[in-house]
């Protein structure tokens, strides 16, 4: 009996050991071998079985296994690795990268991180390495042409200027169409925060070399998690973090010069000889008109008065110059498994080619990640910048140096005979109206200094392997100090005895987010899991403004420009403005064998920017994906290496650009009476004002060839935007003329194509290429009372693109007498020389129909050649100052040299009318018409770089140098345009048409600081 009991006990132990071995839990973490970063979405399977799982957002995994079984780790862009289960229960796996593309393996939207195969949305990720050291003052400039659907236009050549950014078209009429920006999880205050400077950009404070990646979220599945702020798309910027391993020190230096882009022949200012010819011809033609018999010009006297036979200068050459550019960056990267640090500092300085235009920036970044214990980890980030700019005026301001370059006559002399600057205000050879821009640049000030601190802290608690808690807090602190001083001798401050402005802006923006993340591995179904996230988010931004204005400064003390030296205070006030957002959110994703993916998100958003009855909104989305390449039948064919079908639909909102208190009926003080404060209503408000809402459908397909060395991404989208905020007229008995209401609607439909690949890869030579094309069609579908309205020179009407030009149709010049002709209507069957009898016709659009980029990198041994090309087609652009620079209408201003093609003799065929002082056609020949609309089509070589990597040199290694790379770079080196009449650079920006309604005009040249081409030499050293 005892023997039987002993045998039974031994057999039980063996059975229990076997059962325990079969059910043993294997855990671990997968990271990249090259950088030590966790890899989410890695597929892990037991070889020879259907059991498997995937790593989570931290690269961690758990799976049941038996000693001796083999784990197979596979991930796009990395070499597969096989690991035999031994006695250990926890493993650290490092995957090596292979030749596949690595730029879009992982997508992070700021809330969750997913593998590309498990992602159902439309998003594109640009690796920060691709744009390091490019000589741009903002990271947005480097993104131009790199992402399908992302349209970026540079409004000005001013260093640090604001940019026009659109994702999948125009998103609003009365609000803003700019995307939302998220930096390291923080929803930031973005754009131009200045109130006095010509143009600034918050993102100019981010050092491109500090960026790890930029992710552009485009469809509702990607952006609905941002709720009321996701309609215009989201740009997520992630800065670099420390990596475990040997400490690495890197030093980058770059310096070079900036110069003007070549002026088109049609836009060159007239020379002294050309202006003299035009001026005298205009006088004589005027005198020959019978109706002017009693107002004849004395040509000899006028010639003398305007100094046409005297000295001259070239104003464009005087106000533009060659500038200098330099940047220096130092970074430190290192740590161990417990603590990792990335720290950097940078200095960037750029001079534009226009006098008085420059930028200087200092940046610093510190990111620390610390693993406190198996369950807790802490991350801290601090991003600091200080940007100092000098920003000359633009547009029609007489202090604008570019306006002066075109408007000032060659015979208005910049310098006196003794070499001093000419500040005389009387006489036609001096400056009675338009100022001497060189004197203004030397004696006026228009500066801003913007200091920014972006800090964040993240605490992660792995409550257990499947349940995680993340607490995040961040601040976005901006201080902007702006100063303008106009001297008392010449310019805008002359009549005030000198005037000064001091503006102080402080914005404190904080955000907190608490999130629970749970992974449920569905029982009894191998490789089937559900990721669920729920959270709460709160944000508040509070801005504080101080404004002061003083006049009458001491004329004999030009250096005393602080307002304390002025004798007459004009204004001094302070005010605050704030907004808040509250939200609860949920994100769910179900993944079966990495084959079928179903995802959904929901956000309930509340904002102080909307009416009390509409403060909260719901924003859901759903997305599906089918990775066809995971099906067994896919292996039958040998053409495609991967294939994925996806679709999404969801709702997003827009609150960008709206006043913090616009919905509130408000009253204000300042209407004083008899020395006592007075009050009146100043805003009608609308307590029912709600979100602008976009309903977006996206259908996409991703497929690859040659082991995914060549990949294609194609998307179709249909974005219906309704509840657009428009001004609706109300009875004047209310004391107001209109009210903001949710009335309008528009659509954006289009296709996006993106190709990336490594067509050639040998031992010594590699060719990497990418191409993208975006096609967008915008249409307004609903307006107030279905009635069209004018927005500058655009007509907004249902059934047409929002930015549709509304112009009289130019028919050329009458060969008989040199009069300008216009078509009487859109049929173009009859002409008239009476401007008022020509109908305005809605036709060409200002938004491009197509745009994209074509980027290539060729590497041969240590030599690398890179070229980035951007193209833009299908839009027309306007010269806002054509009336002054064409024909003789404004004859006292200089002209385009193209006026030399004017009509002079009967029978002559030309498109430039007769040159007459005061103009022909009753002075209306240069009034706005299709004559001054130009094709905006162009192709531009944005970046060309050639460099050599001094690798594998023994003496460098002995010196402790791990990397030495020398390169030369040029930007904006070549531009191809398609309209010979075009007088300016085709990449033009936006004008605020109405500051009250926030209406923006696109495609309008506004005599901005011109864009520049740069030539730089750089050196990267790694230790």
GUDRENBA-988243 format. One record per residue (C-alpha): x, z, y; residue in three letters. Coordinates in steps of 0.05 Angstrom, whole numbers, plus 5000, padded with zeros to 4 digits. Example, Ala and Ser with C-alpha at 12.3 -4.5 7.8 and 13.67 -1.06 7.14 Angstrom:
GUDRENBA-988243
524651564910ALA/527351434979SER/
end
This chain:
GUDRENBA-988243
500050005000UNK/505650185048UNK/509149515034UNK/502649145050UNK/501849525115UNK/509049385134UNK/508248645119UNK/501748625160UNK/505348965219UNK/511148475217UNK/506547875214UNK/502448155273UNK/508748235315UNK/510847525299UNK/503947265317UNK/503747655382UNK/510647395400UNK/508246685386UNK/502046785428UNK/506147095483UNK/511046515482UNK/505546005487UNK/502246355545UNK/508446545585UNK/507646415659UNK/513245985689UNK/514046005765UNK/518945705813UNK/520345345877UNK/522244615890UNK/526544415950UNK/530243805973UNK/537543795952UNK/539743496018UNK/536443986066UNK/533744566026UNK/526744476053UNK/520744626008UNK/517244015978UNK/509644065974UNK/505743625925UNK/511343545873UNK/508243345807UNK/510343795749UNK/508443625678UNK/510043885609UNK/513443295575UNK/509243005519UNK/502843365539UNK/497343305591UNK/498843985622UNK/501243975693UNK/500744235764UNK/503444115834UNK/507444515884UNK/503844835942UNK/505544786016UNK/511545256006UNK/514244845947UNK/512145385897UNK/508945275829UNK/506545645767UNK/504945355699UNK/504245615628UNK/509845405582UNK/513745555519UNK/521145625512UNK/524144965492UNK/518844545526UNK/521144075582UNK/518444065653UNK/518543385688UNK/518843405765UNK/517042765802UNK/515942635876UNK/515742005918UNK/522541885950UNK/526242335901UNK/529642245834UNK/525642525775UNK/528643155744UNK/527543455675UNK/528344205663UNK/528244555595UNK/524545215594UNK/529245765571UNK/528946515575UNK/527946525650UNK/520946585679UNK/522846345749UNK/526545715768UNK/529545405831UNK/529344655828UNK/532844185877UNK/530843455877UNK/535542915901UNK/533142345946UNK/533241635921UNK/532640955955UNK/525241015969UNK/522441116038UNK/522241846059UNK/518841816126UNK/511641916102UNK/512342336039UNK/509042946070UNK/503643006124UNK/502843636165UNK/496943696212UNK/498644376240UNK/494044746192UNK/495944506122UNK/501544086093UNK/499943586039UNK/503643055999UNK/501942356021UNK/498542205954UNK/493942805964UNK/492242616035UNK/485642256050UNK/486542146124UNK/489941616167UNK/496441896194UNK/503541666206UNK/509842076209UNK/516241886247UNK/522442256226UNK/526242556284UNK/532742256259UNK/530241566277UNK/530041716352UNK/535842196362UNK/540242076423UNK/535941516451UNK/537041536527UNK/529841696545UNK/527442276587UNK/521242406543UNK/520342346467UNK/514141926478UNK/518341346503UNK/521941316436UNK/515341276399UNK/513240626431UNK/512140106377UNK/513540576319UNK/506440756297UNK/500540286285UNK/494740456331UNK/499040846380UNK/499340486447UNK/504440766496UNK/505740476565UNK/510840726614UNK/507340796681UNK/513740856721UNK/521340816717UNK/521641516748UNK/525441946698UNK/520642446667UNK/514542056689UNK/507742146656UNK/505941646602UNK/499641276585UNK/498141426511UNK/492241166472UNK/490641236398UNK/485740716374UNK/483340516443UNK/479940826503UNK/476041446485UNK/472241626547UNK/469441396615UNK/468542026655UNK/473342476617UNK/480442326591UNK/482941876536UNK/489642226524UNK/490942516455UNK/491743246440UNK/498943496433UNK/501044046384UNK/508144316384UNK/510144766326UNK/502844946315UNK/501345076389UNK/495944666424UNK/499644576490UNK/497744416562UNK/500243706567UNK/500843126615UNK/502243176689UNK/501243896713UNK/503943756783UNK/499643766846UNK/504643496896UNK/509943086859UNK/508842346847UNK/509142406771UNK/511542926720UNK/510743016646UNK/510743676608UNK/513743336547UNK/519943156587UNK/522043866572UNK/522743726497UNK/529543496474UNK/528942906426UNK/534743166385UNK/530843806370UNK/525043436337UNK/524443446262UNK/518342996258UNK/512542706298UNK/505942616262UNK/500442186293UNK/493442366267UNK/488541806276UNK/481941846237UNK/476642376232UNK/479242656166UNK/485742796201UNK/483243026269UNK/476443376257UNK/480144026244UNK/481644016319UNK/474143976332UNK/472243886404UNK/479243626423UNK/480643136366UNK/476742516388UNK/482742176422UNK/487442316365UNK/492742846357UNK/500342816362UNK/503743376323UNK/511043516341UNK/515143956294UNK/521944206316UNK/527944306270UNK/528744926228UNK/534745236195UNK/536845036125UNK/540245466073UNK/547345296056UNK/553845196093UNK/553345296168UNK/553444626205UNK/555344536277UNK/553843876312UNK/555943616379UNK/552942986412UNK/555342666476UNK/552742036510UNK/554041736578UNK/552941076612UNK/549440716669UNK/542540486690UNK/541039836725UNK/534939446749UNK/530938996703UNK/531438286729UNK/525838126777UNK/521537526757UNK/522636926802UNK/515436986826UNK/516637706848UNK/523137666886UNK/522537856960UNK/523737287009UNK/530737237035UNK/532237237110UNK/532336477113UNK/525936417072UNK/522236927114UNK/524536587178UNK/521935917153UNK/515236207133UNK/514436617197UNK/515936027244UNK/511635557202UNK/505936057204UNK/506436107280UNK/506535357290UNK/500735257242UNK/496735787278UNK/498035457346UNK/495634787319UNK/488735057303UNK/484034847360UNK/480235507357UNK/486635867374UNK/488035487438UNK/487036097481UNK/491236557437UNK/497536147427UNK/504036477404UNK/510136397448UNK/514636187390UNK/521436277424UNK/519436957451UNK/516537177384UNK/522836927349UNK/527137357394UNK/522437957389UNK/522937957313UNK/530437827313UNK/529737207270UNK/536336927295UNK/540037587289UNK/542838017234UNK/539038137170UNK/539438547106UNK/536638537035UNK/531939117029UNK/531139086954UNK/538639146945UNK/538839716995UNK/533540156962UNK/535840016890UNK/542540156859UNK/546140256794UNK/545140966767UNK/548641416718UNK/546141746655UNK/549042286610UNK/546842776557UNK/550343306515UNK/547443696457UNK/550244246413UNK/546644526352UNK/547945036297UNK/544345006230UNK/545245476171UNK/543346086132UNK/541946316062UNK/535846396018UNK/533646996059UNK/535046796130UNK/535646106162UNK/537245936234UNK/537145316277UNK/539645386349UNK/541144846400UNK/542344736473UNK/542244086512UNK/543643776580UNK/540643116603UNK/541442766670UNK/538742086690UNK/538841716756UNK/533741176766UNK/535640546804UNK/531340736864UNK/534041176919UNK/531641896914UNK/529441846841UNK/532942266787UNK/532042806735UNK/536243376707UNK/534143776646UNK/536844376609UNK/533844556541UNK/534645086488UNK/531545186419UNK/531945766371UNK/528145776304UNK/529146346255UNK/525946396187UNK/526847036147UNK/524347206077UNK/522747946082UNK/520948026009UNK/517847645952UNK/511147705986UNK/512747696061UNK/516347196106UNK/517047156181UNK/518446566227UNK/520146606301UNK/521146026348UNK/523145976421UNK/523545326460UNK/526045346532UNK/526944806584UNK/528044716658UNK/526844036688UNK/528743866760UNK/526243206790UNK/526542826855UNK/520442376857UNK/519641886915UNK/512741656936UNK/509241076904UNK/503440606920UNK/501540496992UNK/505341077022UNK/509940827077UNK/515141307050UNK/515240926983UNK/522140586979UNK/519540036932UNK/513939876981UNK/519239847036UNK/523439366994UNK/517738876995UNK/514239017061UNK/520139087109UNK/522538447140UNK/529838257127UNK/530938297203UNK/529039027207UNK/535939327203UNK/537439947161UNK/543740127199UNK/545840147272UNK/552039777295UNK/556040427290UNK/554140507216UNK/549041067226UNK/542141017197UNK/537140677243UNK/531541167260UNK/528840787321UNK/521240727318UNK/520040207373UNK/521539467372UNK/520238947318UNK/527338987291UNK/526439737281UNK/520940157247UNK/514440217284UNK/510240277221UNK/513640227153UNK/519440727153UNK/526840637140UNK/527040847067UNK/534441027070UNK/533141517127UNK/527241807089UNK/531341887026UNK/536742247064UNK/532442697107UNK/525942817068UNK/525143227005UNK/520343136948UNK/522543566890UNK/519743956832UNK/522644466784UNK/518844596720UNK/520745166675UNK/517445216607UNK/517745726551UNK/514345556485UNK/514646136436UNK/511346266369UNK/511446756311UNK/508746646241UNK/507647196188UNK/506246966117UNK/503647436063UNK/503247185992UNK/497847665970UNK/498647375901UNK/501146705877UNK/494546335891UNK/492446705954UNK/496346696019UNK/495046966088UNK/498246676150UNK/498046986219UNK/500446556277UNK/501146706351UNK/504146266405UNK/504946226480UNK/505845626525UNK/508445866592UNK/509545376649UNK/512045496720UNK/512144906767UNK/515244966837UNK/514144366882UNK/516744246951UNK/515743687000UNK/518943637069UNK/517843067118UNK/522743047175UNK/520743047248UNK/524342417268UNK/521541867224UNK/516141827172UNK/509942227154UNK/512342857189UNK/513942527256UNK/507242667290UNK/507243387265UNK/514243557289UNK/516243587216UNK/511843847161UNK/512844217096UNK/509044377033UNK/510444886980UNK/506244896916UNK/506945406861UNK/503445316794UNK/503645796736UNK/499945686671UNK/499846206616UNK/496945916552UNK/496446326489UNK/493646186420UNK/492646606357UNK/490646366288UNK/489246746224UNK/488446356160UNK/487246486087UNK/489445966036UNK/487345965963UNK/489145505906UNK/484345515847UNK/487045195784UNK/480744975748UNK/480545315680UNK/481244895618UNK/482544255657UNK/489844065662UNK/492543865730UNK/486043985768UNK/486144455827UNK/482444615891UNK/485844835955UNK/481445216003UNK/483145466073UNK/478945876121UNK/481046146189UNK/479546376259UNK/482946116321UNK/482646336394UNK/485946036455UNK/486046196528UNK/489745866586UNK/489946166655UNK/493045806714UNK/494946096781UNK/496045666843UNK/499245806910UNK/498945276964UNK/502245287033UNK/503144787089UNK/506844877155UNK/508544427214UNK/513444397272UNK/520444507244UNK/526744567287UNK/528843857300UNK/536044047314UNK/536744407247UNK/535343897192UNK/537644367137UNK/532444887153UNK/526744617111UNK/523645267085UNK/516845417114UNK/519246067144UNK/522845637196UNK/516445277217UNK/512645517278UNK/505645297258UNK/502545527192UNK/497045037172UNK/494645277105UNK/495945837056UNK/491545986997UNK/491546196925UNK/486646106867UNK/486146136792UNK/483045706738UNK/482345846664UNK/479145596600UNK/478045886531UNK/476745616461UNK/474145986400UNK/473645686331UNK/472445826258UNK/474745296209UNK/475045116136UNK/479144606098UNK/477944426025UNK/481543925980UNK/480243795906UNK/485643425868UNK/485043175796UNK/491642955765UNK/493842695833UNK/489142125816UNK/482542305851UNK/482542695915UNK/476542955954UNK/477543326019UNK/473243616073UNK/473944016136UNK/469244376183UNK/470444696250UNK/465545056295UNK/468445036364UNK/466545396427UNK/469145246496UNK/468345526566UNK/468544816594UNK/461444656573UNK/454544886592UNK/451845556569UNK/446845216523UNK/452044736494UNK/458245176489UNK/458745106413UNK/459244486370UNK/460144316296UNK/465343816273UNK/465443636199UNK/469343096161UNK/469942846090UNK/475242406058UNK/476542115990UNK/482741795958UNK/483941435893UNK/491141355872UNK/490240755828UNK/497440775806UNK/495941415766UNK/491041035722UNK/493440815653UNK/491240095665UNK/495840055726UNK/501940015681UNK/499439365652UNK/501338975715UNK/508438935740UNK/507338705812UNK/505339345848UNK/509139995842UNK/503740415876UNK/496640325902UNK/491840795937UNK/484840695965UNK/482041186015UNK/476041276061UNK/473841806110UNK/468141956158UNK/467342516208UNK/465442776276UNK/470342976331UNK/469443176404UNK/472843066471UNK/473743556528UNK/480243286556UNK/480843196631UNK/474543586648UNK/474244106702UNK/474344816676UNK/468144976717UNK/464844306725UNK/458644496686UNK/457345116729UNK/452945086792UNK/457645386842UNK/458045586915UNK/464245656957UNK/466645967021UNK/470245627078UNK/464245367117UNK/465245887171UNK/460946017231UNK/462346407294UNK/468546717264UNK/464946967203UNK/465746707132UNK/460546197111UNK/458345977042UNK/454845357014UNK/453545036947UNK/459344576928UNK/457744356857UNK/450944206826UNK/453544336755UNK/449644216691UNK/448444786643UNK/446544276589UNK/453143896593UNK/456043816523UNK/461543486483UNK/463142756481UNK/462542606407UNK/466042076364UNK/463441876296UNK/469041516260UNK/469341136195UNK/476140956166UNK/477540536104UNK/484840456083UNK/489240186028UNK/496540366015UNK/500639965965UNK/507939875947UNK/512639385913UNK/519439445880UNK/519040185864UNK/516140295933UNK/522140015969UNK/516939586006UNK/510439926026UNK/504139676063UNK/498840086098UNK/492439746121UNK/486740096158UNK/479939886185UNK/476440366232UNK/469740386268UNK/469340926321UNK/462541036355UNK/463041486415UNK/456741756446UNK/454642296495UNK/459742026544UNK/459742406609UNK/457341966667UNK/454942086737UNK/447342016741UNK/444241956811UNK/439542516833UNK/435142616894UNK/439042766957UNK/434143336969UNK/438343736920UNK/444143696968UNK/448043256920UNK/448142526903UNK/449442546828UNK/450342996768UNK/454742966706UNK/450642826643UNK/451842616571UNK/449041916574UNK/454041366557UNK/456541066493UNK/462140586470UNK/465440336407UNK/472540196385UNK/473439776323UNK/479939506295UNK/485139386242UNK/492039686234UNK/497639406192UNK/504239746177UNK/509939516133UNK/516239916116UNK/521639756068UNK/528739686045UNK/528938946028UNK/536338956011UNK/540639515984UNK/547339405953UNK/553539835947UNK/555939656017UNK/549939356052UNK/542939626068UNK/537339306109UNK/531639756130UNK/525639456166UNK/518839646193UNK/513339246226UNK/506539446253UNK/500639096285UNK/494539396318UNK/488139016335UNK/482839386375UNK/476239156404UNK/472839606455UNK/465539536477UNK/461039936522UNK/454240036489UNK/450340486537UNK/450540656611UNK/446141026660UNK/439540646662UNK/443240076627UNK/445839866695UNK/452939606706UNK/457439916759UNK/463939756793UNK/470340136779UNK/475439856827UNK/476139116809UNK/472839236741UNK/465539166724UNK/463139656671UNK/457239366634UNK/454039416566UNK/456738926515UNK/463438846549UNK/470239206543UNK/470639796590UNK/476339496629UNK/473538806644UNK/476138476707UNK/470638266756UNK/473537736801UNK/472237096838UNK/475136506800UNK/480936176836UNK/480735416834UNK/487335266868UNK/488734926934UNK/485134366969UNK/490333796970UNK/487233527034UNK/488234137080UNK/491634697042UNK/485435157039UNK/484635616980UNK/478835436934UNK/474535846888UNK/469335656836UNK/462335796859UNK/460436126792UNK/462736226721UNK/461035516700UNK/466935256741UNK/463134616759UNK/463534676835UNK/468534966885UNK/468235266955UNK/473135467008UNK/468536027031UNK/470636656994UNK/463936987005UNK/460236426970UNK/464136486905UNK/460936926853UNK/464837476818UNK/465337366744UNK/466537876689UNK/471737606643UNK/478837796623UNK/480538506600UNK/486038976621UNK/486939306553UNK/491338936503UNK/487938616443UNK/494238686400UNK/500639076403UNK/505939336356UNK/513239396338UNK/518639086295UNK/524639526279UNK/530739366237UNK/537039726217UNK/542939386182UNK/548539796152UNK/554939506124UNK/559940016099UNK/560940456161UNK/557839966212UNK/550540036233UNK/546439566276UNK/539439756298UNK/534339366339UNK/527439586362UNK/522539076389UNK/515739216422UNK/510438696436UNK/503738686473UNK/498538126476UNK/491537966501UNK/491038336567UNK/491138136641UNK/494338546696UNK/493338566771UNK/497938576831UNK/494739116875UNK/498938916936UNK/498138156932UNK/494038136995UNK/500138367035UNK/505437976999UNK/502137286994UNK/500136787048UNK/500336927122UNK/494637437124UNK/499238027136UNK/504637607168UNK/508838187196UNK/510638417125UNK/515738077082UNK/513137627026UNK/514537416956UNK/519436836954UNK/514136456914UNK/510636326980UNK/515835776990UNK/511435366943UNK/505935356995UNK/502034737015UNK/505334347071UNK/502933627070UNK/496433267053UNK/495933056981UNK/500733596957UNK/498733936892UNK/500334676890UNK/496835336878UNK/499535676941UNK/495335567004UNK/497835347072UNK/501935877107UNK/498536067172UNK/499236707213UNK/492837097197UNK/491736677135UNK/487236087118UNK/479936147096UNK/478536637153UNK/484237067127UNK/481237137057UNK/485936677018UNK/489837286993UNK/483637706978UNK/482837926905UNK/481037376856UNK/483437126789UNK/489336836828UNK/492437526825UNK/490937666752UNK/496737516706UNK/497837496631UNK/500538166608UNK/503437876544UNK/510638056531UNK/515938196478UNK/521438696495UNK/527938896461UNK/527039646472UNK/533339886438UNK/539639576410UNK/544940016378UNK/551439876343UNK/555740426315UNK/561140606265UNK/561341206219UNK/568441456208UNK/566941736140UNK/571541926082UNK/577641996127UNK/582242516098UNK/585242746164UNK/578342876193UNK/576543316134UNK/583043696144UNK/580843826215UNK/574144096190UNK/570243496216UNK/564743286168UNK/561842726211UNK/564442276266UNK/559941716291UNK/561441276351UNK/556140816380UNK/554040386438UNK/546940296459UNK/542739866506UNK/535439946524UNK/530539446555UNK/535838906548UNK/531038306542UNK/523838166559UNK/519937536544UNK/513737406587UNK/508436856583UNK/506236756655UNK/510936426704UNK/506736686762UNK/507837406742UNK/511337766800UNK/512838436767UNK/514538756701UNK/508738676652UNK/508839396628UNK/504539716682UNK/500840366681UNK/494840716709UNK/491940886777UNK/487041446791UNK/481341066824UNK/477241676839UNK/480142366835UNK/473242676835UNK/470542286776UNK/477342216742UNK/476441466736UNK/482841116717UNK/484740396729UNK/489440056679UNK/493639446684UNK/494939516759UNK/501839456790UNK/502639996842UNK/509739896869UNK/512440456824UNK/519640626813UNK/521640036768UNK/523640116696UNK/531040076682UNK/535739816629UNK/541140286605UNK/548040196574UNK/550940806540UNK/556541016494UNK/555641606449UNK/559342046400UNK/556542496344UNK/561143016315UNK/559343466256UNK/563344086236UNK/
end
